[in-house]
Amino acid sequence: MSHKKRKAPLILTALLLLSACTAPPSGSPAPTPTPGVTATPTPSPNPAPSTAHPTVAMERPDLTGEWHRTDCHSESSACMTISEQTAEGFVVKAECYYGSHSGTLSPTTARFIGESTAVVEKYGYYVEDDEKEEKPPINFIWESDTLTIETEAVDYQLGFGFGVGIQGTYTRGEPEYTNAGQLDRILSQEEQKRLRDVVADYDWSVAQILENGTIDEDVPCLLADGRKGRYLSAQYSPNWGYTLEVVLAEDGKTYFQGNVGFYTDDAGATELPQVVWPIKDDTHDAFEVPTGGKLGTVLVTVELGEYGENQFSVWTKDNLDTPLQTMTAEGTRVLPWSDVVDANFDGYTDFGYVTSVGISGWYNSNYWLWNEEQRKFILEPCFAEILNPQFEEKTKTISSRYMGPNYESISFYRWEGPELICTRMICFAKEMDWGRDQDQKNQWVWTVEDYIEGKLVEIHRETLDVPEDCFFPMDIYLDEKWYDLTYHGE
C-alpha cells in the first residue's frame, strides 16, 4: 500500500510562514500565556550526527615539553614533543626508531576528548576525504607523569620505516630501557676482561652487541675435545646485522667470532671449537629456563623423535654429566618451538613445547610446571586441549584464540587452586544455509558462555548481518567489554 503525504491548506501554510518570519520588536514584553494552557518550548533543530570525537573543555595539566618512550628496548626509543596547548588540544610531533629504521610524525593537532584523553585523527600522508584508507586514530592517555599512546596504526600508515611504531608509555624524565645493564647480567667482570684482552675494538664488537642486542643462545656446552665451557651467541637488535659467537672454555681459553673476524688466546686455533652438546639442528633443540627457585637457571635439551615422540632432559649448570630429570612426550619436528613462561602464575618459571600445528595457524603445546619442593617439572595435562595459549600476568588469565573458516572463538581460563577452569567462552559461528539466495544476508551468530556453578552457561546470544567479504567478524563486532571477565552484559 502506498502512502501519500497530505498537503497543508494554503492558508495554514501562509500563517505558519508569517509567524516564523516575524520577530517581536526589541523591548516588547513576553507574550502572556493563555490560562490553562501549558506552553511547549520550541525544540532546537538537531545538528547532524558526527563521527568525530567531540572536543571537551576542562582543566588539564600542562603537557607541553619533551616526552621519551620508556619501558622499551633502547633500539626502540622515541622522543615526542608537545607544544601550543590550548583548551581544545595541543600540537604534537615525534621521532621514533626501530634499530636502523626511523619515522617522523610531523607536527599535527591532537584534540582533547576527555579529562585525561586526546586523539589525533589526521596524520602521515593524510589527504582530506581520502577514500583509499581510513586510518586508525592515535589516542593519548595521561596519568600523573606518564603518557600512554595507543593506536592500531602500523608503520606504513604512519609514514614510518619498517617496524617503527609510536605506541607505548612515555615519561618526562629519563627513560628506562629493558636492556639497560644487560652486559653485566650476561658476563661477569672476569669474563668481560677475558674478552677485552682478546678482541680488538671490544667496545663495539662485544660490549655494544651484548648491551643493546638480542641474546640468541647462552648455554653450558661440551666441546669436541672433551672440555666444558659456555657458548654464547647474540645479534645487534633489531636489524643492524651485527652478530657474535663466544666460547668461554673452562680452562680459561677464550674464542670470539664476529663481524670483525675471529679472535682467541688459544695459539694455533683458527676458528671456534666445535660444540658437540647441546645441539640445535633439525633433530635437536635446547633452551634455558630461569626457574626462580634455588636451582636457578636450568638447561633443557630436546631430542626430536622421528615418529612424533620427543625426549626432554633437564640439566643444572653444576652437573652436565647426569640430567636432573628426563621426560618423554609427543611432539613434532615441523615447529620445534618452546615457550618459557610462568604458566600457573606462582612465581616460578615453567616451559611449554609445541606438539602439533594446524594449517589455519593454531597449535597445541604441552606445558611442564616447575615444582620447587620436588625440584622438577611436572606435566600439566589440561594444556593439551588449549589452542594457542596466551598468558596475561597482570590479570592471571590465560586466553585461547581460534580462527577458522566460518568459525572463530576466544576462551579465557583461570586457575582455581590446582585446577585450570574455562571461565568464559565467546564464539562466532556462520549460519550455514547452502540453499539461500545470493542476495540474502551473510548471518553470523555469536554467543557468550560463563562458568556458573560448575559449568558453562550461555548468558548472551546475538545474530549479526555482516558483509559477504567479512570472514572474521569477531574483531569488528565484539564489544571489548566482554574481554573484562567482571562484565556480564549489564
C-alpha positions in Angstrom: 0.0 0.0 0.0 1.4 3.4 -0.9 1.2 6.3 1.5 0.9 9.9 0.1 1.8 13.0 2.1 -1.2 15.3 2.7 -0.6 18.8 1.6 -1.4 21.5 4.2 -4.1 24.0 3.2 -2.6 27.1 1.6 -4.0 29.5 4.3 -2.4 27.4 7.1 0.9 27.3 5.3 0.9 31.1 4.8 0.2 31.7 8.5 3.0 29.4 9.6 5.5 31.1 7.3 4.3 34.5 8.6 4.7 33.5 12.2 8.1 32.0 11.6 9.5 35.1 9.8 8.0 37.8 12.2 10.0 38.5 15.3 8.7 40.6 18.2 10.1 44.2 18.4 13.0 44.8 20.6 12.0 45.5 24.2 8.5 44.1 23.7 7.1 42.2 26.7 6.9 38.4 26.5 3.6 37.1 25.4 1.1 36.3 28.2 0.4 32.6 28.3 -3.2 31.5 27.8 -4.8 30.5 31.1 -5.0 26.7 31.5 -2.6 26.1 28.6 1.0 24.8 29.2 3.5 26.5 26.9 5.6 24.0 24.9 9.1 25.2 24.2 10.1 25.2 20.6 12.7 22.4 20.0 16.0 23.3 18.6 16.9 21.6 15.4 19.2 18.7 16.0 22.7 19.0 14.5 23.8 16.4 12.0 25.4 13.5 13.8 29.2 13.5 13.7 31.5 10.5 13.8 34.4 12.7 15.1 35.2 12.9 18.8 33.7 16.0 20.5 36.1 18.5 21.9 35.8 18.6 25.7 36.9 21.8 27.5 38.0 21.4 31.1 41.0 21.9 33.4 44.0 19.8 32.4 47.7 19.6 33.4 50.4 21.3 31.3 51.5 18.6 28.9 54.0 20.7 26.9 57.6 19.6 26.7 59.6 16.6 25.7 58.4 13.0 26.4 60.6 9.9 26.0 59.3 6.4 25.4 60.2 4.2 28.4 60.0 0.6 29.5 61.2 -0.5 26.0 64.3 -1.6 24.3 66.9 1.1 23.7 66.7 0.3 20.0 63.0 1.2 20.0 63.3 4.6 21.6 61.2 7.6 20.7 61.1 11.3 21.6 57.8 13.2 21.4 57.3 17.0 21.8 54.0 18.6 22.8 53.5 22.4 22.3 50.9 25.1 21.8 48.5 23.6 24.3 45.0 25.2 24.5 41.7 24.4 25.9 40.9 22.4 22.8 44.1 20.4 22.3 47.8 20.6 21.5 50.4 20.2 18.7 52.4 17.0 18.8 55.4 15.8 16.8 57.6 12.7 17.3 60.8 10.9 16.2 60.6 7.1 16.6 63.1 4.4 16.0 63.4 0.6 15.5 67.1 -0.1 15.1 68.3 1.5 11.9 64.8 2.3 10.8 63.1 5.5 11.8 59.8 7.5 11.5 58.8 11.1 11.9 55.4 12.3 13.0 55.2 15.8 11.6 53.5 18.4 13.8 49.8 17.7 13.9 46.9 18.6 16.2 45.6 16.4 19.0 42.1 17.2 20.3 41.0 16.8 23.9 38.1 14.3 24.1 38.0 13.7 27.9 39.5 14.7 31.2 42.7 12.7 30.5 42.5 11.7 26.8 43.2 13.2 23.5 43.1 12.0 19.9 44.9 12.6 16.6 42.9 11.6 13.5 44.9 13.3 10.7 48.5 12.2 10.3 51.1 10.8 8.0 50.1 11.1 4.3 46.6 12.3 5.2 44.5 13.7 2.4 41.1 15.3 3.1 38.3 13.0 2.0 40.9 10.4 1.1 39.0 7.3 0.1 42.0 5.0 -0.1 42.1 4.0 3.6 40.6 5.0 6.8 43.4 5.3 9.3 43.1 4.2 13.0 43.2 7.1 15.5 46.2 7.8 17.7 44.9 8.0 21.3 46.7 9.9 24.1 46.0 8.9 27.7 47.9 10.5 30.6 48.1 9.8 34.3 50.4 11.6 36.7 53.8 11.9 35.0 53.3 9.2 32.3 51.6 9.5 29.0 50.4 6.4 27.0 49.9 6.3 23.3 47.6 3.6 21.9 46.9 3.0 18.2 46.3 0.2 15.8 48.1 2.2 13.1 51.2 0.3 11.7 54.4 1.6 10.2 53.2 2.4 6.6 50.1 4.1 7.8 52.1 6.4 10.0 54.5 7.0 7.1 57.3 5.4 9.2 60.1 3.0 8.3 59.6 -0.8 8.6 58.7 -1.9 12.1 58.6 1.6 13.6 55.7 2.4 15.8 54.6 5.3 18.1 52.6 3.4 20.7 54.0 2.9 24.2 54.5 4.6 27.5 56.2 8.0 27.6 57.8 9.9 30.5 59.2 13.4 31.0 62.1 12.1 32.9 64.9 9.7 31.9 63.6 6.7 30.1 64.2 3.2 31.5 65.2 0.6 28.9 64.6 -3.1 29.3 68.1 -3.9 28.2 69.9 -1.5 30.5 72.7 -3.3 32.3 72.2 -6.4 30.1 76.0 -6.8 29.6 76.7 -7.0 33.3 73.9 -9.5 33.7 75.3 -11.7 30.9 79.0 -11.6 31.7 80.8 -11.3 35.0 83.6 -8.8 35.3 86.2 -11.6 34.9 84.5 -12.8 31.7 84.4 -9.3 30.3 88.1 -8.9 31.0 88.8 -12.1 29.1 87.1 -10.8 26.0 88.5 -7.3 26.4 92.0 -8.8 26.4 91.4 -10.8 23.3 89.0 -8.9 21.0 90.0 -5.9 19.0 87.6 -3.0 19.2 85.9 -4.6 22.3 83.6 -1.7 23.0 81.9 -2.0 19.6 82.4 -5.7 18.8 81.3 -7.1 22.1 80.0 -4.6 24.6 77.7 -2.8 22.2 76.2 -6.0 20.9 75.7 -7.6 24.3 74.3 -4.4 25.9 71.9 -3.5 23.1 71.4 -6.7 21.3 69.4 -9.9 21.5 70.8 -13.0 23.1 70.1 -16.0 20.9 71.8 -18.7 23.0 73.6 -18.7 26.3 74.2 -22.3 27.5 76.7 -24.5 29.1 78.4 -26.6 26.5 80.6 -29.6 25.8 83.4 -29.2 23.2 84.6 -31.9 20.8 87.9 -32.2 22.6 86.1 -33.0 25.9 86.4 -29.6 27.5 83.4 -28.0 29.1 82.5 -24.3 28.8 80.0 -21.7 27.9 78.6 -20.9 24.5 77.0 -17.5 23.8 75.6 -16.1 20.6 73.9 -12.7 20.1 72.9 -10.2 17.4 72.6 -6.4 17.5 68.9 -5.9 17.6 66.7 -5.4 15.9 68.1 -5.1 12.4 71.7 -3.9 12.2 73.0 -7.3 11.2 75.9 -7.5 13.7 76.4 -10.9 15.3 78.9 -12.6 17.6 79.6 -16.1 18.9 81.7 -16.7 22.0 83.1 -19.8 23.7 84.5 -19.4 27.2 86.2 -22.7 27.9 86.7 -24.0 31.4 90.5 -24.0 31.1 90.4 -20.2 30.6 90.7 -20.1 26.8 88.5 -17.5 25.0 87.2 -17.7 21.5 85.3 -15.0 19.6 83.8 -14.9 16.1 82.0 -11.8 14.8 81.7 -9.3 12.0 85.3 -8.1 12.8 86.7 -11.6 12.5 88.0 -14.4 14.7 90.0 -13.7 17.9 91.4 -16.1 20.5 94.2 -16.5 23.1 94.5 -20.2 22.1 97.6 -20.4 20.0 97.1 -22.3 16.8 93.3 -22.1 16.8 91.8 -20.6 13.6 88.1 -21.0 14.3 85.6 -21.6 17.1 85.9 -25.0 18.7 83.2 -27.5 17.8 80.3 -27.6 20.2 79.0 -31.2 20.4 76.5 -30.5 23.1 73.9 -29.1 23.4 73.0 -29.3 19.7 70.4 -27.3 17.9 69.6 -28.7 14.4 66.8 -30.5 12.6 66.6 -33.2 15.3 67.8 -31.4 18.4 66.8 -28.3 20.4 68.0 -26.6 23.6 66.9 -23.6 25.7 67.2 -22.3 29.3 64.6 -21.9 31.9 65.2 -19.5 34.8 63.1 -21.4 37.4 63.2 -18.6 40.0 63.9 -21.3 42.6 67.0 -22.4 44.5 68.5 -24.2 41.5 68.3 -21.1 39.5 68.5 -21.4 35.7 68.4 -25.0 34.2 69.1 -26.1 30.7 66.5 -28.2 28.8 67.7 -30.2 25.8 65.3 -31.9 23.3 65.8 -34.9 21.0 63.1 -34.6 18.4 61.8 -38.0 17.6 61.2 -39.2 14.1 57.8 -40.5 14.9 56.4 -37.6 16.9 58.0 -38.5 20.3 60.4 -36.1 21.9 62.9 -36.8 24.7 63.5 -33.9 27.2 66.4 -33.7 29.5 66.9 -31.1 32.3 70.4 -30.1 33.3 71.9 -27.9 36.0 74.9 -25.9 35.2 76.8 -27.6 38.1 76.3 -31.0 36.6 76.5 -31.6 32.9 77.2 -35.3 33.3 73.9 -36.5 34.6 70.5 -34.9 33.8 68.4 -33.7 36.7 65.3 -35.1 35.0 64.2 -36.7 31.8 60.7 -36.7 30.2 59.1 -38.1 27.1 56.2 -36.5 25.3 54.6 -36.3 21.9 55.8 -33.6 19.6 56.5 -32.5 16.0 59.6 -31.7 14.0 57.7 -29.2 11.9 57.8 -26.5 14.6 60.3 -27.2 17.4 59.2 -24.2 19.5 59.5 -23.6 23.2 57.6 -21.2 25.4 59.3 -20.2 28.7 56.7 -18.6 30.9 55.1 -18.7 34.4 52.1 -20.7 33.2 50.4 -21.0 36.6 51.4 -17.6 38.0 53.0 -19.0 41.1 56.3 -17.1 40.7 58.3 -20.0 39.3 59.1 -20.2 35.6 57.7 -23.2 33.6 58.0 -24.2 29.9 55.9 -25.4 27.1 56.7 -27.2 23.8 54.6 -27.4 20.7 53.1 -30.8 20.0 51.1 -30.1 16.8 50.3 -27.4 14.4 47.4 -26.7 12.0 47.1 -25.1 8.6 44.9 -22.2 9.9 47.6 -21.1 12.4 46.6 -23.0 15.5 49.0 -25.0 17.6 48.9 -27.3 20.7 51.5 -27.4 23.4 52.5 -29.4 26.4 53.4 -27.4 29.5 55.5 -28.5 32.4 55.2 -26.6 35.7 58.1 -26.2 37.9 57.6 -27.7 41.4 60.1 -26.0 43.8 59.5 -28.6 46.6 60.3 -31.6 44.3 62.9 -29.6 42.3 61.5 -30.9 38.9 59.0 -30.1 36.2 55.6 -31.8 36.2 53.4 -32.1 33.1 50.1 -30.3 33.3 47.7 -32.3 31.0 44.9 -29.7 30.8 47.1 -27.6 28.4 46.9 -30.3 25.7 43.3 -29.1 24.9 44.1 -25.3 24.9 44.9 -23.9 21.5 47.4 -21.0 21.1 47.6 -20.2 24.9 48.5 -16.6 25.8 49.4 -15.7 29.4 48.5 -12.4 31.0 50.4 -12.0 34.2 48.6 -8.8 35.3 45.1 -10.5 35.3 46.4 -14.1 36.0 44.4 -15.1 32.9 45.2 -17.4 30.0 43.4 -16.8 26.7 43.0 -19.1 23.8 42.1 -17.8 20.3 41.0 -19.9 17.3 40.3 -18.5 13.8 38.9 -21.0 11.2 36.6 -21.0 8.2 33.1 -19.9 9.3 34.0 -20.1 13.0 36.2 -18.3 15.5 36.3 -18.3 19.2 38.2 -17.0 22.2 38.3 -18.6 25.6 39.6 -17.4 29.0 41.0 -19.6 31.7 41.9 -19.0 35.3 43.5 -21.2 38.0 41.2 -22.2 40.9 43.7 -23.9 43.2 45.4 -26.6 41.2 42.6 -26.7 38.6 42.5 -24.6 35.4 38.9 -23.5 34.7 37.5 -22.1 31.5 35.6 -19.0 32.9 34.4 -17.6 29.6 34.0 -18.7 26.0 33.0 -16.4 23.2 32.1 -18.0 19.8 31.2 -16.6 16.4 29.7 -19.1 14.0 28.4 -18.5 10.5 24.8 -19.6 9.8 25.3 -22.2 7.1 22.3 -22.2 4.7 23.5 -23.7 1.4 20.2 -23.1 -0.3 20.0 -19.4 0.4 19.8 -16.8 -2.5 22.9 -14.7 -3.2 21.0 -11.5 -2.2 20.3 -12.9 1.3 22.3 -11.5 4.2 25.5 -13.1 5.5 24.5 -14.0 9.0 26.6 -15.0 12.0 25.6 -15.9 15.5 27.8 -15.0 18.4 27.4 -16.3 22.0 29.0 -15.8 25.4 29.1 -18.6 27.9 30.3 -18.0 31.5 31.4 -20.6 34.1 28.5 -20.7 36.6 28.0 -23.3 39.3 30.5 -25.8 37.8 29.6 -25.5 34.1 29.5 -23.1 31.2 26.1 -21.3 30.8 25.1 -19.2 27.9 24.5 -15.6 29.0 24.3 -13.8 25.6 23.2 -14.6 22.1 23.0 -12.3 19.1 22.6 -12.6 15.3 24.6 -10.3 13.0 24.3 -9.4 9.4 27.8 -8.9 8.1 29.2 -8.1 4.6 30.0 -11.1 2.4 33.7 -10.3 2.3 33.9 -10.3 6.2 35.4 -13.7 7.1 36.5 -12.9 10.7 33.8 -10.7 12.3 34.9 -11.1 15.9 37.5 -8.3 15.9 35.0 -5.9 14.2 31.7 -6.6 16.0 32.7 -7.9 19.5 32.4 -5.2 22.2 35.7 -5.1 24.1 33.8 -5.0 27.3 33.4 -8.8 27.0 37.2 -9.2 27.4 36.7 -8.0 31.0 35.6 -11.1 32.9 33.8 -9.0 35.5 31.4 -7.7 32.8 28.3 -9.9 32.2 26.3 -7.8 29.7 24.9 -5.3 32.2 
